[in-house]
Amino acid sequence: MTALTTTSYAVHPDDLAATLAAAIDEGARFAGLFATGGDDGGTRLRALTAAGGSLQAFEAMLPAGAKRYPAVTPMVPGALWYEREIHDLFGLIPDGHPRLDPLVFPLTGEDDERPRPGRADGPSHLEPDTAALTGHVEGEGVFTIPYGPVRSGVFETVEYLVETFGEDILQVRVRPYLKHRGIARRFCGLDPLDGVLLAERVEGTMSVAHAIAFCQAVETLAEVDPPPAAHLVRVLHAELERVAHHLDSMIRLCEGAGQAVAYARLGWHKERVLRLQAALCGNRFGRGAVVLGGVARSPLISTEEVFVAIAGLERDVARDLRSLMTTPSFLDRLRATGVLSPAIAAAHAARGPVGRASGTGADVRLDRPYGGYRQLGFAPVGARDAGDALARQWIRVEEIAQSWHLIRQALDELSSLRDGPWRVSVPVAGLYGTGIGWTESPQGELIYVVEVADSRLVSAKPLTASFHNFALFPRAFNGDILTDFVFIEASFGVNLAGVGS
């Protein structure tokens, strides 16, 4: 069976905040909070923490008709956006929450019908409140700049409100509701085999990470472990995806800094990575490669061809990154820009490069090894404590080098497993229960909590690093000016589809 360990505990809703805070005080890390609606009208609150190489799930049941519960956020700061999301989707009021503004699905009144994902029934149509964000800062000379939801260039939809005094940014407000697509409700009722297809499309540029986490959740529930060759192919695709995603973040930084040559060259390298992904499985984003029980088939090109392609990519990317990271005009735009303090990052349990640039952020490939990573050796990327856009850039530079190392190891192992097998059967007929799977996505820890009954998905909740980290985005503006905005946003590397899903 896939060695993913989760322990569940039942707690009273009144005790949920204190229980989580006690676990964190003992060394656990907050990993997410969400709700699921039941057909009986009740609501299950489920919070996750990570400690000692495993996940702990704390479940609190609210009976039908319950509208309130004691807020978790005052004791666990990382729950801030999670409770706002719960309020939007379920209408539950966390008493004591510091700022319960609409986030992913703004509705006009507290008594409005809510989506309540996890229920078989539900409203067929809900009309969100599209009124623009209002400012919170007042004073002589203070004005607001509505930025988005539609912006110039190739950017995802998000609504910002920049409150400023001249050039200095006093506060940034964020609302990603236009990216909300009701993903949690769309999972409901699907065959798990089809659930993989939807998981791949939650965050399109991280299709592989989502497919792996979803599949691992179902495989754990079914007590099935994919073959070794399949695990290695999953590693291969996941690390190529990581390289492409990190290069994309760097490309946006280069564009903002006017580094035309670096912008063009890194863009070409990203294209080469995507073409290699397509040569391996037939899709630039790795879609269709990961399936329940393993991978769809053997790689479409030989390991020797992949070795040659990787060698060229590693050489060229390293050369261009050395040039970029010794360019003073580029470094000056990132240094001391968008500082996320280690204290805030630790309190929020920031994930991935954002967390590691501020001295925190576990890498679950090492902390809770899964799949092929259990047999591959690699050292963690060292955390930094500057917490600025430059530190986040350096983390990505080092992670790209780490990815090449992992890809070569996976290819070495695959050389002796040319004949597979590549997939085993996953018995979904009669499957019942809850499974949890995770991966280290390019942005950090990604968790799927999947509930199955009578061979159908009751619910599937992706807890993305995009959502988790983007709650910290407004906290990264400390004396920054308007022209710093593009660098702070690009350095966070957030996929907005995963914020408002």
Secondary structure per residue as TSV (DSSP state, phi and psi in degrees):
chain	resnum	aa	ss	phi	psi
A	1	M	-	360.0	145.9
A	2	T	-	-59.1	128.0
A	3	A	-	-83.6	71.2
A	4	L	-	-114.2	118.8
A	5	T	-	-107.2	126.2
A	6	T	E	-137.5	135.6
A	7	T	E	-116.1	133.7
A	8	S	E	-109.7	144.5
A	9	Y	E	-134.4	138.9
A	10	A	E	-94.9	130.9
A	11	V	-	-133.3	158.3
A	12	H	-	-77.8	143.2
A	13	P	G	-53.7	-34.5
A	14	D	G	-67.7	-21.0
A	15	D	G	-103.2	-0.7
A	16	L	H	-61.5	-47.8
A	17	A	H	-61.6	-47.2
A	18	A	H	-65.8	-36.7
A	19	T	H	-64.6	-45.0
A	20	L	H	-64.2	-44.6
A	21	A	H	-60.8	-39.5
A	22	A	H	-65.3	-41.1
A	23	A	H	-62.7	-40.7
A	24	I	H	-67.6	-39.9
A	25	D	H	-60.8	-27.8
A	26	E	T	-89.4	6.3
A	27	G	T	112.5	-2.0
A	28	A	-	-75.5	163.1
A	29	R	E	-118.8	130.0
A	30	F	E	-65.4	130.8
A	31	A	E	-123.7	0.2
A	32	G	E	143.4	163.5
A	33	L	E	-151.3	134.0
A	34	F	E	-154.9	172.3
A	35	A	E	-125.5	154.2
A	36	T	E	-134.7	131.4
A	37	G	E	-87.3	140.6
A	38	G	-	-104.8	157.8
A	39	D	T	-66.8	-15.9
A	40	D	T	-83.6	1.9
A	41	G	S	91.2	-9.7
A	42	G	-	-80.2	172.9
A	43	T	E	-135.0	132.7
A	44	R	E	-102.0	123.2
A	45	L	E	-92.8	129.7
A	46	R	E	-128.9	120.1
A	47	A	E	-112.9	146.4
A	48	L	E	-121.9	139.7
A	49	T	E	-130.1	158.9
A	50	A	E	-121.7	133.6
A	51	A	E	-165.1	142.4
A	52	G	T	59.7	35.1
A	53	G	T	76.6	16.4
A	54	S	E	-146.7	169.0
A	55	L	E	-104.0	147.7
A	56	Q	E	-118.7	129.9
A	57	A	E	-110.0	126.9
A	58	F	E	-112.4	120.2
A	59	E	E	-114.0	130.2
A	60	A	E	-126.8	127.6
A	61	M	E	-99.0	129.2
A	62	L	E	-105.0	128.8
A	63	P	-	-71.0	165.2
A	64	A	T	-57.1	135.7
A	65	G	T	92.1	-14.7
A	66	A	-	-68.2	133.4
A	67	K	-	-116.5	-11.9
A	68	R	E	-138.8	158.4
A	69	Y	E	-156.8	157.0
A	70	P	E	-65.5	127.7
A	71	A	-	-61.5	144.4
A	72	V	S	-87.2	-32.4
A	73	T	T	-54.6	-41.6
A	74	P	T	-57.3	-28.5
A	75	M	T	-101.7	-22.4
A	76	V	-	-131.2	91.0
A	77	P	G	-55.5	-30.2
A	78	G	G	-65.3	-12.5
A	79	A	G	-83.7	0.6
A	80	L	H	-50.6	-59.0
A	81	W	H	-74.4	-31.7
A	82	Y	H	-60.7	-41.2
A	83	E	H	-73.6	-30.3
A	84	R	H	-65.3	-39.7
A	85	E	H	-64.4	-44.4
A	86	I	H	-59.2	-42.0
A	87	H	H	-62.4	-42.6
A	88	D	H	-64.2	-42.7
A	89	L	H	-88.1	-23.1
A	90	F	H	-123.2	-13.2
A	91	G	-	76.4	6.6
A	92	L	-	-74.2	138.9
A	93	I	E	-106.0	113.6
A	94	P	E	-81.2	104.3
A	95	D	E	-63.3	125.0
A	96	G	T	97.8	0.6
A	97	H	-	-66.4	135.6
A	98	P	S	-72.7	-22.9
A	99	R	-	-160.3	90.7
A	100	L	-	-95.7	48.7
A	101	D	-	-70.8	148.2
A	102	P	-	-57.4	143.6
A	103	L	-	-128.3	-65.9
A	104	V	S	-101.9	-16.7
A	105	F	S	-155.5	82.6
A	106	P	-	-72.2	128.2
A	107	L	-	-121.9	160.1
A	108	T	S	-76.4	-31.2
A	109	G	-	-140.8	159.8
A	110	E	T	-66.7	-24.2
A	111	D	T	-92.3	2.9
A	112	D	S	-64.0	148.1
A	113	E	-	-63.6	144.3
A	114	R	-	-118.6	158.8
A	115	P	-	-63.6	-37.8
A	116	R	-	45.4	63.3
A	117	P	T	-58.6	141.6
A	118	G	T	112.4	-16.8
A	119	R	-	-92.1	145.7
A	120	A	S	-70.5	-34.8
A	121	D	S	-93.4	-161.9
A	122	G	-	139.1	164.9
A	123	P	-	-65.3	141.2
A	124	S	S	-83.2	-21.2
A	125	H	-	-152.3	132.5
A	126	L	-	-131.7	136.6
A	127	E	-	-104.0	113.0
A	128	P	-	-72.8	158.4
A	129	D	-	-81.9	112.6
A	130	T	-	-94.4	11.2
A	131	A	-	-58.7	141.2
A	132	A	-	-66.5	156.2
A	133	L	-	-61.8	146.2
A	134	T	-	-110.0	152.3
A	135	G	-	-75.9	157.7
A	136	H	-	-117.0	-7.8
A	137	V	-	-105.4	132.5
A	138	E	-	-124.6	157.4
A	139	G	S	147.1	162.3
A	140	E	T	-64.7	128.0
A	141	G	T	86.7	-4.2
A	142	V	-	-83.2	132.6
A	143	F	E	-140.6	165.5
A	144	T	E	-115.2	146.8
A	145	I	E	-121.0	106.4
A	146	P	E	-71.4	121.1
A	147	Y	E	-120.9	109.1
A	148	G	-	95.9	179.3
A	149	P	S	-72.6	-25.5
A	150	V	S	-93.5	126.7
A	151	R	-	-128.1	161.9
A	152	S	S	-71.0	152.5
A	153	G	S	83.3	-173.4
A	154	V	S	-94.5	84.8
A	155	F	-	-126.3	147.8
A	156	E	-	-74.0	159.4
A	157	T	-	-74.5	126.9
A	158	V	-	-159.1	149.2
A	159	E	E	-105.8	117.9
A	160	Y	E	-110.7	150.3
A	161	L	E	-129.5	111.6
A	162	V	E	-96.8	119.2
A	163	E	E	-102.8	123.2
A	164	T	E	-140.9	156.0
A	165	F	E	-122.2	91.7
A	166	G	T	75.9	-120.8
A	167	E	T	-93.0	-23.0
A	168	D	E	-74.9	131.3
A	169	I	E	-87.0	118.9
A	170	L	E	-85.9	-39.0
A	171	Q	E	-160.6	147.5
A	172	V	E	-123.3	128.4
A	173	R	E	-108.1	145.7
A	174	V	E	-129.5	139.1
A	175	R	E	-146.2	112.6
A	176	P	-	-98.2	24.9
A	177	Y	G	-63.0	-25.7
A	178	L	G	-69.0	-11.4
A	179	K	G	-92.0	-2.6
A	180	H	-	-72.7	123.5
A	181	R	-	-122.1	10.2
A	182	G	-	64.2	39.0
A	183	I	H	-59.4	-42.4
A	184	A	H	-60.9	-38.3
A	185	R	H	-71.8	-32.8
A	186	R	H	-70.0	-26.9
A	187	F	H	-67.6	-32.3
A	188	C	T	-60.0	124.6
A	189	G	T	91.8	-8.0
A	190	L	-	-74.9	151.0
A	191	D	-	-67.0	137.0
A	192	P	H	-52.7	-31.7
A	193	L	H	-62.5	-36.9
A	194	D	H	-80.3	-23.4
A	195	G	H	-60.2	-30.9
A	196	V	H	-60.8	-40.7
A	197	L	H	-62.8	-40.0
A	198	L	H	-70.8	-40.5
A	199	A	H	-57.8	-38.5
A	200	E	T	-63.0	-19.1
A	201	R	T	-108.5	7.8
A	202	V	T	-66.7	-50.1
A	203	E	S	-128.5	98.0
A	204	G	G	-54.7	-36.0
A	205	T	G	-81.1	-1.3
A	206	M	G	-128.7	44.0
A	207	S	H	-60.6	-40.2
A	208	V	H	-66.7	-45.6
A	209	A	H	-59.1	-44.0
A	210	H	H	-67.2	-41.0
A	211	A	H	-63.1	-41.9
A	212	I	H	-64.7	-47.6
A	213	A	H	-63.2	-43.1
A	214	F	H	-62.8	-48.3
A	215	C	H	-61.5	-40.9
A	216	Q	H	-63.2	-36.2
A	217	A	H	-62.6	-45.2
A	218	V	H	-70.8	-41.2
A	219	E	H	-63.3	-38.2
A	220	T	H	-64.4	-43.5
A	221	L	H	-62.0	-38.7
A	222	A	H	-84.7	-2.3
A	223	E	T	57.3	50.2
A	224	V	-	-124.1	137.5
A	225	D	-	-118.6	122.6
A	226	P	-	-61.0	160.5
A	227	P	-	-65.1	156.5
A	228	P	H	-54.9	-40.9
A	229	A	H	-62.7	-37.9
A	230	A	H	-65.9	-41.3
A	231	H	H	-58.8	-41.2
A	232	L	H	-68.7	-39.0
A	233	V	H	-65.4	-36.9
A	234	R	H	-61.2	-41.8
A	235	V	H	-60.4	-44.6
A	236	L	H	-56.8	-49.0
A	237	H	H	-69.6	-38.7
A	238	A	H	-64.3	-39.5
A	239	E	H	-75.1	-34.7
A	240	L	H	-62.8	-39.9
A	241	E	H	-62.3	-39.9
A	242	R	H	-62.4	-44.5
A	243	V	H	-61.4	-46.6
A	244	A	H	-61.5	-41.6
A	245	H	H	-67.4	-43.7
A	246	H	H	-64.7	-39.7
A	247	L	H	-62.3	-37.6
A	248	D	H	-62.1	-42.5
A	249	S	H	-60.9	-42.0
A	250	M	H	-66.1	-37.6
A	251	I	H	-60.8	-41.9
A	252	R	H	-66.8	-35.7
A	253	L	H	-65.3	-41.3
A	254	C	H	-63.9	-39.7
A	255	E	H	-61.5	-44.9
A	256	G	H	-65.0	-32.4
A	257	A	H	-89.0	-0.7
A	258	G	T	71.4	26.0
A	259	Q	-	-88.9	81.6
A	260	A	H	-64.5	-41.5
A	261	V	H	-67.7	-48.7
A	262	A	H	-62.1	-38.5
A	263	Y	H	-58.8	-46.4
A	264	A	H	-68.5	-43.8
A	265	R	H	-70.5	-43.2
A	266	L	H	-67.8	-32.6
A	267	G	H	-62.7	-39.8
A	268	W	H	-67.5	-38.8
A	269	H	H	-64.9	-39.9
A	270	K	H	-61.1	-42.0
A	271	E	H	-62.2	-38.1
A	272	R	H	-64.1	-39.0
A	273	V	H	-64.1	-44.2
A	274	L	H	-65.3	-36.8
A	275	R	H	-68.4	-35.3
A	276	L	H	-65.6	-41.7
A	277	Q	H	-57.4	-44.5
A	278	A	H	-64.9	-38.1
A	279	A	H	-65.3	-29.5
A	280	L	H	-77.3	-38.4
A	281	C	H	-133.8	-7.7
A	282	G	S	97.2	1.0
A	283	N	-	-140.6	133.5
A	284	R	T	-61.2	-28.7
A	285	F	T	-103.4	11.5
A	286	G	-	74.6	12.6
A	287	R	T	-70.0	138.9
A	288	G	T	88.5	-11.1
A	289	A	T	-74.5	-44.2
A	290	V	E	-94.4	127.0
A	291	V	E	-132.8	165.4
A	292	L	T	-58.6	127.9
A	293	G	T	92.3	-0.6
A	294	G	E	150.8	-128.0
A	295	V	E	-128.3	162.0
A	296	A	S	-64.8	-35.7
A	297	R	S	-170.1	179.8
A	298	S	S	-69.0	157.0
A	299	P	-	-55.6	144.6
A	300	L	S	-76.2	-14.5
A	301	I	S	-125.0	162.1
A	302	S	-	-74.6	158.9
A	303	T	H	-62.5	-31.6
A	304	E	H	-63.5	-42.0
A	305	E	H	-65.1	-37.7
A	306	V	H	-68.2	-40.6
A	307	F	H	-56.1	-45.8
A	308	V	H	-62.7	-45.4
A	309	A	H	-63.7	-42.0
A	310	I	H	-66.0	-40.5
A	311	A	H	-59.6	-44.2
A	312	G	H	-66.7	-42.4
A	313	L	H	-64.2	-45.9
A	314	E	H	-59.8	-44.4
A	315	R	H	-62.8	-48.5
A	316	D	H	-71.4	-40.6
A	317	V	H	-65.5	-44.0
A	318	A	H	-61.7	-41.3
A	319	R	H	-62.3	-45.6
A	320	D	H	-73.4	-32.1
A	321	L	H	-70.8	-34.5
A	322	R	H	-60.9	-42.7
A	323	S	H	-65.2	-44.6
A	324	L	H	-64.9	-43.3
A	325	M	T	-81.2	8.0
A	326	T	T	-121.4	17.5
A	327	T	-	-95.8	109.5
A	328	P	H	-57.6	-39.6
A	329	S	H	-66.8	-26.9
A	330	F	H	-78.3	-47.8
A	331	L	H	-62.6	-35.7
A	332	D	H	-65.4	-29.1
A	333	R	H	-74.3	-22.4
A	334	L	H	-99.7	-30.8
A	335	R	T	-66.1	128.2
A	336	A	T	63.7	20.1
A	337	T	S	-104.0	131.3
A	338	G	S	62.1	49.7
A	339	V	-	-73.8	123.2
A	340	L	-	-106.9	110.3
A	341	S	-	-65.0	148.1
A	342	P	H	-56.9	-33.8
A	343	A	H	-65.6	-44.4
A	344	I	H	-67.9	-43.3
A	345	A	H	-61.0	-41.1
A	346	A	H	-68.9	-42.3
A	347	A	H	-62.9	-32.9
A	348	H	H	-91.3	-9.8
A	349	A	T	58.5	51.9
A	350	A	-	-57.7	146.5
A	351	R	-	-109.9	161.4
A	352	G	H	59.2	-150.9
A	353	P	H	-57.4	-35.2
A	354	V	H	-62.3	-45.2
A	355	G	H	-70.0	-44.3
A	356	R	H	-66.4	-27.2
A	357	A	T	-72.7	-15.9
A	358	S	T	-114.7	24.8
A	359	G	T	84.5	9.3
A	360	T	-	-141.5	-173.6
A	361	G	-	101.5	94.0
A	362	A	-	-70.2	149.7
A	363	D	-	-103.6	108.2
A	364	V	H	-71.7	-11.4
A	365	R	H	-63.7	-26.6
A	366	L	H	-104.0	-41.2
A	367	D	H	-74.2	-39.3
A	368	R	S	-132.8	72.9
A	369	P	-	-57.9	143.3
A	370	Y	-	-141.8	157.0
A	371	G	G	53.0	-136.6
A	372	G	G	-67.7	-20.3
A	373	Y	G	-67.9	-17.5
A	374	R	G	-68.4	-20.4
A	375	Q	S	-113.5	2.9
A	376	L	-	-105.9	143.6
A	377	G	-	-104.8	130.1
A	378	F	-	-161.7	153.4
A	379	A	-	-93.5	147.6
A	380	P	-	-67.6	149.9
A	381	V	-	-71.0	128.9
A	382	G	-	-65.4	132.4
A	383	A	-	-70.8	151.6
A	384	R	-	-114.6	167.3
A	385	D	S	-123.3	1.2
A	386	A	-	-67.4	-36.2
A	387	G	-	70.2	13.4
A	388	D	S	-101.5	179.9
A	389	A	H	-61.2	-32.9
A	390	L	H	-67.6	-42.0
A	391	A	H	-62.6	-39.8
A	392	R	H	-65.3	-35.5
A	393	Q	H	-65.9	-43.8
A	394	W	H	-64.0	-37.7
A	395	I	H	-58.7	-43.0
A	396	R	H	-68.4	-37.4
A	397	V	H	-58.8	-45.8
A	398	E	H	-70.3	-35.0
A	399	E	H	-69.6	-32.1
A	400	I	H	-63.1	-45.1
A	401	A	H	-61.6	-38.6
A	402	Q	H	-64.4	-37.5
A	403	S	H	-64.6	-41.6
A	404	W	H	-58.6	-42.2
A	405	H	H	-61.7	-43.4
A	406	L	H	-68.2	-38.4
A	407	I	H	-62.8	-44.0
A	408	R	H	-63.1	-41.1
A	409	Q	H	-61.2	-45.3
A	410	A	H	-61.4	-40.1
A	411	L	H	-65.9	-40.1
A	412	D	H	-58.6	-45.6
A	413	E	H	-66.7	-38.2
A	414	L	H	-67.1	-26.0
A	415	S	T	-58.5	-29.0
A	416	S	T	-96.2	3.5
A	417	L	-	-125.6	40.1
A	418	R	T	-61.0	-28.4
A	419	D	T	-97.1	9.6
A	420	G	-	75.6	-147.0
A	421	P	-	-71.2	162.0
A	422	W	-	-108.7	-11.6
A	423	R	B	-160.0	145.1
A	424	V	-	-123.1	159.1
A	425	S	-	-72.8	139.2
A	426	V	-	-111.5	111.2
A	427	P	-	-74.9	94.8
A	428	V	-	-86.3	-18.4
A	429	A	T	-62.9	123.3
A	430	G	T	78.2	5.2
A	431	L	-	-67.7	137.8
A	432	Y	-	-149.5	137.3
A	433	G	E	130.4	-167.7
A	434	T	E	-119.4	130.6
A	435	G	E	-122.3	146.2
A	436	I	E	-126.1	130.8
A	437	G	E	-131.8	158.5
A	438	W	E	-149.5	158.9
A	439	T	E	-144.7	164.2
A	440	E	E	-95.4	94.5
A	441	S	E	-71.5	171.2
A	442	P	T	-56.4	-25.7
A	443	Q	T	-96.4	-7.8
A	444	G	E	130.6	-166.7
A	445	E	E	-57.2	126.7
A	446	L	E	-120.6	126.7
A	447	I	E	-122.4	137.7
A	448	Y	E	-116.7	128.9
A	449	V	E	-111.9	115.6
A	450	V	E	-119.2	128.1
A	451	E	E	-112.1	131.6
A	452	V	E	-127.6	138.5
A	453	A	E	-146.2	132.9
A	454	D	T	53.8	42.0
A	455	S	T	69.2	11.8
A	456	R	E	-125.0	152.2
A	457	L	E	-74.6	122.4
A	458	V	E	-80.3	-40.6
A	459	S	E	-161.4	158.2
A	460	A	E	-149.6	118.5
A	461	K	E	-115.8	113.0
A	462	P	E	-85.3	122.8
A	463	L	E	-99.3	98.0
A	464	T	-	-90.8	151.6
A	465	A	H	-67.2	-28.2
A	466	S	H	-59.3	-51.1
A	467	F	H	-64.0	-47.1
A	468	H	H	-60.9	-45.6
A	469	N	H	-79.6	-31.3
A	470	F	H	-68.2	-19.4
A	471	A	T	-61.3	-23.2
A	472	L	T	-89.0	-10.9
A	473	F	G	-54.8	-47.2
A	474	P	G	-63.8	-21.2
A	475	R	G	-79.9	-6.9
A	476	A	G	-91.3	4.6
A	477	F	-	-101.9	102.3
A	478	N	S	-131.4	83.8
A	479	G	S	81.1	11.6
A	480	D	-	-79.3	160.8
A	481	I	B	-113.2	172.8
A	482	L	G	-57.2	-38.8
A	483	T	G	-72.1	-9.6
A	484	D	G	-82.0	-15.6
A	485	F	H	-55.8	-47.0
A	486	V	H	-61.8	-35.2
A	487	F	H	-74.0	-37.4
A	488	I	H	-67.5	-44.7
A	489	E	H	-62.8	-47.5
A	490	A	H	-65.1	-35.6
A	491	S	H	-70.1	-25.4
A	492	F	H	-72.5	-26.3
A	493	G	T	60.9	29.8
A	494	V	-	-78.3	138.3
A	495	N	-	-94.7	108.2
A	496	L	G	-66.1	-21.9
A	497	A	G	-62.4	-30.9
A	498	G	G	-84.1	-7.4
A	499	V	T	-86.7	-44.3
A	500	G	-	-104.8	17.3
A	501	S	-	-60.0	360.0
